Amino acid sequence: MAQILIEKGYDVFGMVRGQANPKIRMIQEETPKLELVEGDLQDLSSLIAAVEQVQPDEVYNLGAISFVALSFRQAELTADITGLGVLRMLEAVRIVGGAENRIRFYQASSSEMFGKVRETPQTEMTPFHPRSPYGAAKVFGHYITVNYRESYDLFATSGICFNHESPRRGLEFVTRKVTNGVARIKLGLQEKITLGNLDAARDWGFAGDFCEAMWLMLQQDTPEDFVIATGETHTIGELLALAFAAAGIDDWKPLVESDPRFTRPAEVDILTGDASKARAKLGWKPKVDFPELVRMMVASDLEIEAGDPSRRP
C-alpha cells in the first residue's frame, strides 16, 4: 500500500507500535520513503497524537491480528486490536478532523466475515456469519465504520477483501507456507509440507491489485463499501499442484501430509467474492491471475532459500 501511494506522489506515514519493533528495519529497507510514526491500536491517545502529527488526507487502517488460527488462541486480544482498534482509529479521525472533517478513512474488512456462507458468490449484501474470533472482530470493525459514516458524516468506507497474497506474505499463512515449503523441498532443505484441510477453497488474488482498489475507494465522491475479489475459487490442493509445477516437481502428493492439528475449530469451507460493484463503480479488475501469483511466490521463495541464509524467514 505504501509503495503504491508513494508512486502516486503521496507523502506516506506508517504507524508502528513500540520503539523496538522488529519490523521497523524491514519496512525501512523495503520502502525508504515511508516515514514512521508511533501509535498503538490499543491506545486511543497515541492514535490521536499520530493523526494530529501527520494531519492526513487519507487513513488506511490495515492493522489487525490477521492470522485466523491465532485468533482462536488469543480471542480477547484479537477482539481488542482487530475490532476495538477500528473504533479507536475512527475516534482519532473524528476528534482531530473536527467539524469540517476532510479526512478519508479506509477500513480493511474481510471475507472471513461471511464465514459459513449464506450464498455463493458473496456480495456486499450477503449476510455475515463469522466462524472465528478474527471474523467476528472484523464484523464489529465493519459495522462501526458504517456507524461512524452515518452518525458523524465521515468519509468512511470498507473494502471487503478476499484473500490477497504476495511474496511478502507471512509464513504462517497457507499460501506462503506452501510456496516456501515447495522451494525448500526443491532445494533439498525440507522433506514434506504438513497442512490441515486440503479441500478448503478460497478466492485468492494479488495484494498489489487489491491495494489499488483500496486507493480507488477513497477517490470516489461518496463513501461506499465494496467487495474486492477475483471471482475465482481454488482449493489448497490446486494451490499445491501449481506451486510444485512451478518448481518442476510433478509427483507431489507423497510430499504433502494432512494433520488435524492444523484444522480450525470451526472451518470455513469456501469463499468466493462477487466484485461486480467494484468493477462497475471503481473501474477495477484484478491484473494478476492465480497461476501467475503462485509462480511469482514460488520464484521469490526459491531465490530467498537459495541465496543468503540470513534472508531466510
N, C-alpha and C positions, 0 to 999 in steps of 0.2 A: 504494500500500500504506500509506504513512504517513498519508495523508488518511483512509482507511477506519479505521485504528486510532485516530486522534485522535477521529474521530466516535464511536467506541465507548467513549471515555473513557480510553484508554491515555496514559501518558507515553511518547513515542516518541523514540528516538535514531537518527540516521542516521550511518553511518560514511563518512568521506571520506578520501581519500588526498592528502596534501600540503597545505601551508599556502596555496599559491596556486592551488588547484584552481578552474578557471574555472566549474565547475558550482555552486559554493557560493552565489553570488549568486542564480542562478536558483532553486535549491532553497529558499532563504530567502524569496524573493518568493512562490513558489507555496504553500509550507507554512510560514508563520512560526512555528507552534507546535512545529515539529520542532527538536529540539536536536541539534547536530552534535558528534561525537567523532572523533578521528583514529585511523586504522587502515589497514593495508595487507594485502591477502590474500597478498602475497609475504613477509610478515614476521610470524612466529608471536608474537614478543614484543609487538608492537604490538597484536595481537588479544587476547592475554591481558590486557594493560593496559586495553583498551577494555571487555572483559567485566567485569573487576574494578571498573572505574569505574562502569559502568551497573548491574550486578547485575540482569540482565534476567530476566523470567519467560519470555519468548519471543524467539527469534532467527530472523529470516527472512534466509536467505542468498540474495539475488538478484544478488549481484555476480559479474560474469564479463566476459570478452571475448566478446560475444554476436553479433557480425557474422560470419556464416559465411564470406563471401568473404575477410575479413581473416585468418581462421584459417589459410587456405592460405598466405598470405604471411608470417604470423608464428606458425608452428605451435608452436614451443617456448614462446613467451610465452603462447599460448593454453593449452597444457598446464599451465604453471606456475600461472596465475591461475584458469582455469576448472576445472581438475582438482585440482591440489595445493592450491589455495586453499580448497577444501572440507575437505580433510584438516586444514589448519591451523585452520580455524574450528571444526571438531569437537574438535580437541585443546584449543583455548582453552576451549570449553564444558565439556569433560571435566575439565580441570585446575581451573578456577575453581569449577565446580559441586561438586566433591568427592564424598564417599561417598554423601551423600543428595541427589544431583543432581536438582533440580526444574526445571531449565531445559529448555524445549521448543524443539526445533530443526526448522526447515523448510528443505529443500534444493530449489532450483528446478531440477528435471530437465527434459528437453526431448524433444519429439517427434523431433528430429533424431537421437536415439539409435537410432531404428528404421531410418532411412536407406533402404537397399534393402529395402523391407518384405517380410516373410515371409508376411504375411496382411493382409487388409483387411476390416473396420477393425482398428486396433491396440488391444489391451487391456493390462492390467498384466502379462499372461503372455506377450505376444508377444516372441520373441527379438529382441535388438538386432543391428543391422548398420549401424553409423555410416558415413557416406560423406564425412566431413570431419574435420579435426583438432578442430574445435569439438564435433562429435558424439561423437568418441572421448573427449575430455576430460570431457564430460558423463556418459558411461558410467562413467568412473572415479569421478566425484563421486557418482553414484547408488549404485554398489556400495559405496563406502567409507562412505556414510551407512547402508546396510544393515548393514555390518560393525560399525560403532560401536553401532548399536542392539542387535545380537545379542551383541557382545563385552562391552559396558560397561553394558548395560541403560539406555541413554539413550532419552529420548522423542525419537527422530529419525525424521522422515518425509520422503518426497519426493513432490512433485507433478509428474507427467509432463505438462507443459503443452504443448499445441499452440499454434500461432501466436496471440498475443494482441496486439491493436493499439489505438491511441487517437490523438487529435490530437497527443499528445506524442511519438509515435514518431520516431526519428531519420530524417533524410532519406536515409541510406544504405540503409534497408530498403525493399523494393519497394512496400509499401502506401503509405507516406508519399511515396516518390518519385513514385508515380502521382498521388496526390491533390494534392500540391503542384504537380506539373507541369501537371495539368489546370487548377488555379486560375490559374497563371501564363499558360497559353495563353488562357484565358477573358479575362484582363485585358490581353492583348497584350504580355506581358513575356517570352514564350518561344514558339518556333515548334513544337517537337516534343518527344516523350519518347522516349528511347532505352533499351531494355531488352534482357534476354537471352532466355531460353526462355519464350515466351508460353503454352506448353501446360502448364507446371508447375502442379500443383494442390495446394492447401493447405486445411487446416481452420482458418479464421480466426474468432476471437472477440474480444470486447471486454475489454480489460485490467482494467477495473473489476470485471467479473463474475469473472474468474479470481482476482483478489486476494481476493475474498470466499471463494472456495473454499480458498485457502491458509489463511486465518484459520480456517475451519471444520475443517480438518485438524488444527490444533493444539488444538481444543476437545474432541477425542474422548477416550475412556477409555484406548484403546491406540493406539500409533503404527502406521499402515499407509501404504502407497504407493497413490496414486490417479492415474489418467489424468484430465486436465481438458481437455475438448474440447467442441465443439458437435455433432459427429457429421455435419456437412455439409462437403462439399468443393467448392471453387470454383477455376477456373483464373484465371491472370493476365488472360486475355482477358475473362473475366466481370467481374473487378475493373475493368478499363479501361472496359467498357461502362457499368457502374453509375456510375463516377466521372464520365465525360463526360456521362452523362444528368443527374446531379445538378447539373452546371454548365450544362445546357441546350444541349449540343452533341451532335447526332445523328450526323453523318458524321465519326467519329473515326479510322477506320483510316488515312487519309493522314497523320494527326498522330502516328503511332507507328512507330518503327523498331526492328528487332531486330538486335542487334550481338553477334557471337560473343565479343567481349571480355568480355561480362557473363555468360557461362555458366560454370558451375563445372567444375573438372577431373573431378569425379565427381558427377553430378546426382542429386538426389532427386526423382523424378517425381511422386509422390503420397503424401500423408499424410492419414489420416482416423482420428480418435480415437473410441473407444467409452467414454463416461463413465458407463456403466450402474452401476458400483460407486459412483461419487461421487453419483449420483442416489439410489441406494438407501440408502447409509450416511450420507451427509452431508446429504441432502435438498437438494442443489444442482442448479440448472439455469441455463443462460445466459438473461439477460433481453433482451439486445440482439442482434438478428439481423444477418446480414451486410449486407443493403441499408441498414439503419439506420446501421450502423457506417461504411459508406463515405460516406453522406450527411453524417454527423457530421464526418468528417475533411475532406471537401471544403469544407463550410461554414466550418470553422475556418481552413483554408488560404486561402480567399477573403477572409476577414476580415483575416488577417495580411498577405497580399500587397497588399490594397487600402488598408491602413492605414499606420501609421508605418513608414517604410523601415528604421528601426533594429530593428524587431521581426522582420524577415525573417530566416529561417535562413541 
